[in-house]
Amino acid sequence: MSAIAIACFIGSAVIIWGGLVASVIFLSMKPSVEVYPDGGIDADGTEE
């Protein structure tokens, strides 16, 4: 492999794994939505 190919591989791996780590950190800090918008279907199948 050439040096440019290795650099592109490392750069893309950092972007992918960095996004995964950022997503895990974000989800651990704010795991669920506190307020849902109106107009959805409830768990029992009825509309709001």
C-alpha distance matrix in Angstrom:
0.0 3.7 6.6 8.2 6.2 6.7 10.1 11.0 10.4 12.6 15.0 15.6 16.1 18.5 20.4 20.9 21.9 23.9 25.8 26.6 27.8 29.8 31.4 32.4 34.0 35.8 37.1 38.3 40.3 41.8 41.7 44.1 45.8 49.2 50.9 50.2 51.3 54.5 54.5 52.5 53.7 54.7 53.8 57.2 56.5 58.8 58.0 58.8
3.7 0.0 3.8 5.5 5.3 6.4 8.7 10.1 10.8 12.5 14.3 15.6 16.7 18.6 20.3 21.4 22.6 24.0 26.0 27.3 28.4 30.0 31.9 33.2 34.4 36.1 37.8 39.0 40.6 42.2 42.4 44.8 46.3 49.6 51.2 50.6 51.6 54.8 55.0 53.2 54.6 55.8 55.1 58.5 57.8 59.9 58.8 59.4
6.6 3.8 0.0 3.8 5.4 5.2 6.1 8.6 9.9 10.6 12.2 14.2 15.3 16.5 18.4 20.1 21.0 22.0 24.3 25.8 26.5 28.0 30.1 31.4 32.3 34.0 36.0 37.1 38.5 40.2 40.7 43.2 44.7 47.9 49.6 49.3 50.3 53.6 54.0 52.3 53.9 55.0 54.4 57.9 57.3 59.3 58.1 58.5
8.2 5.5 3.8 0.0 3.8 5.4 5.0 6.1 8.5 9.9 10.4 12.2 14.1 15.3 16.5 18.3 19.8 20.6 22.5 24.4 25.4 26.5 28.5 30.2 31.1 32.5 34.5 35.9 37.2 38.6 39.2 41.4 42.7 45.9 47.3 46.9 47.7 51.0 51.3 49.8 51.5 52.7 52.3 55.9 55.0 56.9 55.6 56.0
6.2 5.3 5.4 3.8 0.0 3.8 5.4 5.1 6.1 8.6 9.8 10.6 12.2 14.2 15.4 16.5 18.1 19.5 21.2 22.6 24.0 25.4 27.1 28.7 30.0 31.4 33.1 34.6 36.1 37.4 37.7 39.9 41.3 44.6 46.1 45.4 46.3 49.5 49.7 48.0 49.4 50.7 50.1 53.6 52.7 54.8 53.6 54.2
6.7 6.4 5.2 5.4 3.8 0.0 3.8 5.5 5.0 6.1 8.5 9.9 10.5 12.2 14.3 15.4 16.2 17.7 19.9 21.0 22.0 23.7 25.6 26.8 28.0 29.8 31.5 32.6 34.2 35.9 36.1 38.6 40.3 43.6 45.3 44.9 46.1 49.4 49.8 47.9 49.3 50.3 49.5 53.1 52.5 54.6 53.6 54.1
10.1 8.7 6.1 5.0 5.4 3.8 0.0 3.8 5.4 5.2 6.0 8.6 9.8 10.6 12.3 14.3 15.3 16.0 18.3 20.0 20.7 21.9 24.2 25.6 26.4 28.0 30.1 31.3 32.5 34.2 34.8 37.2 38.7 41.8 43.5 43.3 44.3 47.7 48.3 46.7 48.3 49.3 48.8 52.5 51.9 53.8 52.5 52.8
11.0 10.1 8.6 6.1 5.1 5.5 3.8 0.0 3.8 5.5 5.0 6.1 8.5 9.9 10.6 12.3 14.1 15.0 16.5 18.4 19.8 20.8 22.6 24.4 25.5 26.7 28.6 30.2 31.5 32.8 33.2 35.4 36.7 39.9 41.4 40.9 41.8 45.1 45.4 43.8 45.5 46.7 46.3 49.8 49.0 50.9 49.6 50.0
10.4 10.8 9.9 8.5 6.1 5.0 5.4 3.8 0.0 3.8 5.5 5.3 6.1 8.6 10.0 10.6 12.0 13.7 15.4 16.6 18.0 19.7 21.2 22.6 24.1 25.6 27.1 28.5 30.2 31.6 31.7 34.0 35.6 39.0 40.6 40.1 41.2 44.5 44.8 42.9 44.3 45.3 44.6 48.1 47.5 49.6 48.6 49.1
12.6 12.5 10.6 9.9 8.6 6.1 5.2 5.5 3.8 0.0 3.8 5.5 5.1 6.1 8.7 10.0 10.4 11.6 14.1 15.3 16.0 17.6 19.7 20.9 21.9 23.7 25.5 26.6 28.1 29.8 30.2 32.8 34.5 37.7 39.6 39.4 40.8 44.2 44.8 42.9 44.4 45.2 44.5 48.1 47.8 49.8 48.7 49.0
15.0 14.3 12.2 10.4 9.8 8.5 6.0 5.0 5.5 3.8 0.0 3.8 5.5 5.2 6.3 8.8 10.1 10.3 12.3 14.4 15.2 16.1 18.3 20.0 20.8 22.1 24.2 25.7 26.8 28.3 28.9 31.3 32.7 35.8 37.5 37.3 38.4 41.9 42.6 40.9 42.7 43.6 43.2 46.9 46.4 48.2 46.9 47.0
15.6 15.6 14.2 12.2 10.6 9.9 8.6 6.1 5.3 5.5 3.8 0.0 3.8 5.4 5.1 6.2 8.6 9.6 10.7 12.5 14.2 15.2 16.6 18.6 20.0 21.0 22.7 24.4 25.9 27.0 27.2 29.4 30.7 34.1 35.6 35.1 36.2 39.5 40.0 38.2 39.8 40.8 40.4 44.0 43.3 45.2 44.0 44.3
16.1 16.7 15.3 14.1 12.2 10.5 9.8 8.5 6.1 5.1 5.5 3.8 0.0 3.8 5.4 5.2 6.0 8.0 9.8 10.6 12.0 13.8 15.3 16.5 18.1 19.7 21.1 22.5 24.3 25.7 25.7 28.2 30.0 33.3 35.1 34.8 36.3 39.7 40.2 38.2 39.5 40.2 39.5 43.1 42.7 44.8 43.8 44.2
18.5 18.6 16.5 15.3 14.2 12.2 10.6 9.9 8.6 6.1 5.2 5.4 3.8 0.0 3.8 5.6 5.3 5.5 8.2 9.8 10.2 11.5 13.8 15.1 15.9 17.6 19.6 20.7 22.1 23.8 24.3 27.0 28.7 31.7 33.7 33.8 35.3 38.8 39.7 37.8 39.4 40.0 39.4 43.1 42.9 44.8 43.7 43.7
20.4 20.3 18.4 16.5 15.4 14.3 12.3 10.6 10.0 8.7 6.3 5.1 5.4 3.8 0.0 3.8 5.7 5.1 6.1 8.7 10.0 10.3 12.1 14.3 15.3 16.2 18.2 19.9 21.1 22.2 22.8 25.0 26.4 29.5 31.2 31.0 32.3 35.8 36.6 34.9 36.6 37.5 37.1 40.8 40.4 42.1 40.8 40.8
20.9 21.4 20.1 18.3 16.5 15.4 14.3 12.3 10.6 10.0 8.8 6.2 5.2 5.6 3.8 0.0 3.8 5.5 5.3 6.4 8.8 10.0 10.8 12.6 14.5 15.5 16.7 18.6 20.3 21.2 21.2 23.4 25.0 28.4 30.1 29.7 31.1 34.5 35.0 33.0 34.5 35.2 34.6 38.3 37.9 39.8 38.8 39.0
21.9 22.6 21.0 19.8 18.1 16.2 15.3 14.1 12.0 10.4 10.1 8.6 6.0 5.3 5.7 3.8 0.0 3.8 5.4 5.0 6.2 8.5 9.8 10.6 12.3 14.1 15.3 16.5 18.5 20.0 20.0 22.6 24.7 27.9 30.0 30.0 31.8 35.3 36.1 33.9 35.2 35.6 34.7 38.4 38.4 40.4 39.6 39.7
23.9 24.0 22.0 20.6 19.5 17.7 16.0 15.0 13.7 11.6 10.3 9.6 8.0 5.5 5.1 5.5 3.8 0.0 3.8 5.4 5.1 6.0 8.5 9.9 10.5 12.1 14.2 15.4 16.6 18.3 18.9 21.6 23.4 26.4 28.5 28.8 30.6 34.2 35.3 33.4 35.0 35.4 34.9 38.6 38.7 40.4 39.3 39.1
25.8 26.0 24.3 22.5 21.2 19.9 18.3 16.5 15.4 14.1 12.3 10.7 9.8 8.2 6.1 5.3 5.4 3.8 0.0 3.8 5.5 5.0 6.1 8.6 9.9 10.4 12.1 14.2 15.4 16.3 16.7 19.0 20.5 23.7 25.5 25.5 27.1 30.7 31.7 29.8 31.5 32.0 31.7 35.4 35.3 36.9 35.7 35.6
26.6 27.3 25.8 24.4 22.6 21.0 20.0 18.4 16.6 15.3 14.4 12.5 10.6 9.8 8.7 6.4 5.0 5.4 3.8 0.0 3.8 5.5 5.1 6.3 8.7 9.9 10.6 12.3 14.4 15.4 15.2 17.7 19.8 23.1 25.2 25.2 27.2 30.7 31.5 29.3 30.6 30.8 30.0 33.7 33.8 35.7 34.9 35.0
27.8 28.4 26.5 25.4 24.0 22.0 20.7 19.8 18.0 16.0 15.2 14.2 12.0 10.2 10.0 8.8 6.2 5.1 5.5 3.8 0.0 3.8 5.4 5.2 6.2 8.6 10.0 10.6 12.5 14.4 14.7 17.7 20.1 22.9 25.5 26.0 28.3 31.9 33.1 31.0 32.3 32.2 31.4 35.2 35.6 37.4 36.6 36.3
29.8 30.0 28.0 26.5 25.4 23.7 21.9 20.8 19.7 17.6 16.1 15.2 13.8 11.5 10.3 10.0 8.5 6.0 5.0 5.5 3.8 0.0 3.8 5.5 5.2 6.1 8.6 9.9 10.7 12.3 13.3 16.1 17.9 20.6 22.9 23.6 25.7 29.4 30.9 29.0 30.8 30.8 30.4 34.2 34.5 36.0 34.8 34.3
31.4 31.9 30.1 28.5 27.1 25.6 24.2 22.6 21.2 19.7 18.3 16.6 15.3 13.8 12.1 10.8 9.8 8.5 6.1 5.1 5.4 3.8 0.0 3.8 5.5 5.1 6.1 8.5 10.0 10.5 10.7 13.2 15.1 18.2 20.4 20.7 22.9 26.5 27.7 25.7 27.2 27.3 26.8 30.6 30.8 32.4 31.4 31.0
32.4 33.2 31.4 30.2 28.7 26.8 25.6 24.4 22.6 20.9 20.0 18.6 16.5 15.1 14.3 12.6 10.6 9.9 8.6 6.3 5.2 5.5 3.8 0.0 3.8 5.5 5.2 6.1 8.7 10.0 9.7 12.9 15.6 18.4 21.2 21.8 24.4 27.9 29.2 26.9 28.1 27.6 26.7 30.5 31.2 32.9 32.3 32.0
34.0 34.4 32.3 31.1 30.0 28.0 26.4 25.5 24.1 21.9 20.8 20.0 18.1 15.9 15.3 14.5 12.3 10.5 9.9 8.7 6.2 5.2 5.5 3.8 0.0 3.8 5.5 5.2 6.3 8.8 9.8 13.2 15.6 17.9 20.9 22.1 24.8 28.4 30.2 28.2 29.6 29.0 28.4 32.2 33.0 34.4 33.6 32.9
35.8 36.1 34.0 32.5 31.4 29.8 28.0 26.7 25.6 23.7 22.1 21.0 19.7 17.6 16.2 15.5 14.1 12.1 10.4 9.9 8.6 6.1 5.1 5.5 3.8 0.0 3.8 5.5 5.2 6.2 7.8 10.6 12.4 14.8 17.5 18.7 21.2 24.8 26.7 25.0 26.7 26.3 26.1 29.9 30.5 31.7 30.6 29.7
37.1 37.8 36.0 34.5 33.1 31.5 30.1 28.6 27.1 25.5 24.2 22.7 21.1 19.6 18.2 16.7 15.3 14.2 12.1 10.6 10.0 8.6 6.1 5.2 5.5 3.8 0.0 3.8 5.4 5.2 4.8 7.9 10.6 13.2 16.1 17.1 19.9 23.4 25.0 22.9 24.2 23.5 22.9 26.7 27.5 28.9 28.2 27.5
38.3 39.0 37.1 35.9 34.6 32.6 31.3 30.2 28.5 26.6 25.7 24.4 22.5 20.7 19.9 18.6 16.5 15.4 14.2 12.3 10.6 9.9 8.5 6.1 5.2 5.5 3.8 0.0 3.8 5.7 5.7 9.5 12.6 14.5 17.8 19.3 22.5 25.9 27.7 25.5 26.6 25.5 24.6 28.3 29.6 31.0 30.5 29.7
40.3 40.6 38.5 37.2 36.1 34.2 32.5 31.5 30.2 28.1 26.8 25.9 24.3 22.1 21.1 20.3 18.5 16.6 15.4 14.4 12.5 10.7 10.0 8.7 6.3 5.2 5.4 3.8 0.0 3.8 6.2 9.4 11.7 13.0 16.3 18.4 21.4 24.9 27.2 25.4 26.9 25.8 25.5 29.1 30.4 31.3 30.5 29.2
41.8 42.2 40.2 38.6 37.4 35.9 34.2 32.8 31.6 29.8 28.3 27.0 25.7 23.8 22.2 21.2 20.0 18.3 16.3 15.4 14.4 12.3 10.5 10.0 8.8 6.2 5.2 5.7 3.8 0.0 3.8 5.9 7.9 9.3 12.6 14.5 17.6 21.0 23.4 21.6 23.2 22.3 22.1 25.8 26.9 27.7 26.7 25.4
41.7 42.4 40.7 39.2 37.7 36.1 34.8 33.2 31.7 30.2 28.9 27.2 25.7 24.3 22.8 21.2 20.0 18.9 16.7 15.2 14.7 13.3 10.7 9.7 9.8 7.8 4.8 5.7 6.2 3.8 0.0 3.8 7.2 9.4 12.7 13.9 17.3 20.5 22.4 20.1 21.2 20.0 19.4 23.1 24.3 25.5 24.9 24.1
44.1 44.8 43.2 41.4 39.9 38.6 37.2 35.4 34.0 32.8 31.3 29.4 28.2 27.0 25.0 23.4 22.6 21.6 19.0 17.7 17.7 16.1 13.2 12.9 13.2 10.6 7.9 9.5 9.4 5.9 3.8 0.0 3.8 6.3 9.2 10.3 13.7 16.8 18.7 16.5 17.6 16.5 16.2 19.9 21.0 21.9 21.2 20.3
45.8 46.3 44.7 42.7 41.3 40.3 38.7 36.7 35.6 34.5 32.7 30.7 30.0 28.7 26.4 25.0 24.7 23.4 20.5 19.8 20.1 17.9 15.1 15.6 15.6 12.4 10.6 12.6 11.7 7.9 7.2 3.8 0.0 3.8 5.8 6.8 10.2 13.4 15.6 13.9 15.7 14.9 15.6 19.1 19.8 20.2 19.0 17.6
49.2 49.6 47.9 45.9 44.6 43.6 41.8 39.9 39.0 37.7 35.8 34.1 33.3 31.7 29.5 28.4 27.9 26.4 23.7 23.1 22.9 20.6 18.2 18.4 17.9 14.8 13.2 14.5 13.0 9.3 9.4 6.3 3.8 0.0 3.8 6.8 10.2 13.0 15.8 14.7 16.4 15.2 16.2 19.4 20.5 20.3 19.0 17.0
50.9 51.2 49.6 47.3 46.1 45.3 43.5 41.4 40.6 39.6 37.5 35.6 35.1 33.7 31.2 30.1 30.0 28.5 25.5 25.2 25.5 22.9 20.4 21.2 20.9 17.5 16.1 17.8 16.3 12.6 12.7 9.2 5.8 3.8 0.0 3.8 6.7 9.4 12.5 12.0 14.2 13.5 15.3 18.3 18.9 18.1 16.3 14.0
50.2 50.6 49.3 46.9 45.4 44.9 43.3 40.9 40.1 39.4 37.3 35.1 34.8 33.8 31.0 29.7 30.0 28.8 25.5 25.2 26.0 23.6 20.7 21.8 22.1 18.7 17.1 19.3 18.4 14.5 13.9 10.3 6.8 6.8 3.8 0.0 3.8 6.6 9.2 8.3 10.9 10.9 13.1 16.1 16.0 15.4 13.3 11.4
51.3 51.6 50.3 47.7 46.3 46.1 44.3 41.8 41.2 40.8 38.4 36.2 36.3 35.3 32.3 31.1 31.8 30.6 27.1 27.2 28.3 25.7 22.9 24.4 24.8 21.2 19.9 22.5 21.4 17.6 17.3 13.7 10.2 10.2 6.7 3.8 0.0 3.8 6.6 7.3 10.7 11.8 14.7 17.2 16.4 15.2 12.4 10.3
54.5 54.8 53.6 51.0 49.5 49.4 47.7 45.1 44.5 44.2 41.9 39.5 39.7 38.8 35.8 34.5 35.3 34.2 30.7 30.7 31.9 29.4 26.5 27.9 28.4 24.8 23.4 25.9 24.9 21.0 20.5 16.8 13.4 13.0 9.4 6.6 3.8 0.0 3.8 5.9 9.2 10.5 14.0 15.8 14.6 12.7 9.5 7.0
54.5 55.0 54.0 51.3 49.7 49.8 48.3 45.4 44.8 44.8 42.6 40.0 40.2 39.7 36.6 35.0 36.1 35.3 31.7 31.5 33.1 30.9 27.7 29.2 30.2 26.7 25.0 27.7 27.2 23.4 22.4 18.7 15.6 15.8 12.5 9.2 6.6 3.8 0.0 3.8 6.9 9.4 13.0 14.3 12.4 10.5 7.0 5.8
52.5 53.2 52.3 49.8 48.0 47.9 46.7 43.8 42.9 42.9 40.9 38.2 38.2 37.8 34.9 33.0 33.9 33.4 29.8 29.3 31.0 29.0 25.7 26.9 28.2 25.0 22.9 25.5 25.4 21.6 20.1 16.5 13.9 14.7 12.0 8.3 7.3 5.9 3.8 0.0 3.8 6.5 9.7 11.5 9.7 8.9 6.2 6.4
53.7 54.6 53.9 51.5 49.4 49.3 48.3 45.5 44.3 44.4 42.7 39.8 39.5 39.4 36.6 34.5 35.2 35.0 31.5 30.6 32.3 30.8 27.2 28.1 29.6 26.7 24.2 26.6 26.9 23.2 21.2 17.6 15.7 16.4 14.2 10.9 10.7 9.2 6.9 3.8 0.0 3.8 6.7 8.0 5.9 5.7 4.5 6.5
54.7 55.8 55.0 52.7 50.7 50.3 49.3 46.7 45.3 45.2 43.6 40.8 40.2 40.0 37.5 35.2 35.6 35.4 32.0 30.8 32.2 30.8 27.3 27.6 29.0 26.3 23.5 25.5 25.8 22.3 20.0 16.5 14.9 15.2 13.5 10.9 11.8 10.5 9.4 6.5 3.8 0.0 3.8 5.4 5.4 5.5 6.1 7.1
53.8 55.1 54.4 52.3 50.1 49.5 48.8 46.3 44.6 44.5 43.2 40.4 39.5 39.4 37.1 34.6 34.7 34.9 31.7 30.0 31.4 30.4 26.8 26.7 28.4 26.1 22.9 24.6 25.5 22.1 19.4 16.2 15.6 16.2 15.3 13.1 14.7 14.0 13.0 9.7 6.7 3.8 0.0 3.8 5.5 7.5 9.3 10.8
57.2 58.5 57.9 55.9 53.6 53.1 52.5 49.8 48.1 48.1 46.9 44.0 43.1 43.1 40.8 38.3 38.4 38.6 35.4 33.7 35.2 34.2 30.6 30.5 32.2 29.9 26.7 28.3 29.1 25.8 23.1 19.9 19.1 19.4 18.3 16.1 17.2 15.8 14.3 11.5 8.0 5.4 3.8 0.0 3.8 5.8 8.9 10.9
56.5 57.8 57.3 55.0 52.7 52.5 51.9 49.0 47.5 47.8 46.4 43.3 42.7 42.9 40.4 37.9 38.4 38.7 35.3 33.8 35.6 34.5 30.8 31.2 33.0 30.5 27.5 29.6 30.4 26.9 24.3 21.0 19.8 20.5 18.9 16.0 16.4 14.6 12.4 9.7 5.9 5.4 5.5 3.8 0.0 3.8 6.7 9.7
58.8 59.9 59.3 56.9 54.8 54.6 53.8 50.9 49.6 49.8 48.2 45.2 44.8 44.8 42.1 39.8 40.4 40.4 36.9 35.7 37.4 36.0 32.4 32.9 34.4 31.7 28.9 31.0 31.3 27.7 25.5 21.9 20.2 20.3 18.1 15.4 15.2 12.7 10.5 8.9 5.7 5.5 7.5 5.8 3.8 0.0 3.8 6.6
58.0 58.8 58.1 55.6 53.6 53.6 52.5 49.6 48.6 48.7 46.9 44.0 43.8 43.7 40.8 38.8 39.6 39.3 35.7 34.9 36.6 34.8 31.4 32.3 33.6 30.6 28.2 30.5 30.5 26.7 24.9 21.2 19.0 19.0 16.3 13.3 12.4 9.5 7.0 6.2 4.5 6.1 9.3 8.9 6.7 3.8 0.0 3.8
58.8 59.4 58.5 56.0 54.2 54.1 52.8 50.0 49.1 49.0 47.0 44.3 44.2 43.7 40.8 39.0 39.7 39.1 35.6 35.0 36.3 34.3 31.0 32.0 32.9 29.7 27.5 29.7 29.2 25.4 24.1 20.3 17.6 17.0 14.0 11.4 10.3 7.0 5.8 6.4 6.5 7.1 10.8 10.9 9.7 6.6 3.8 0.0
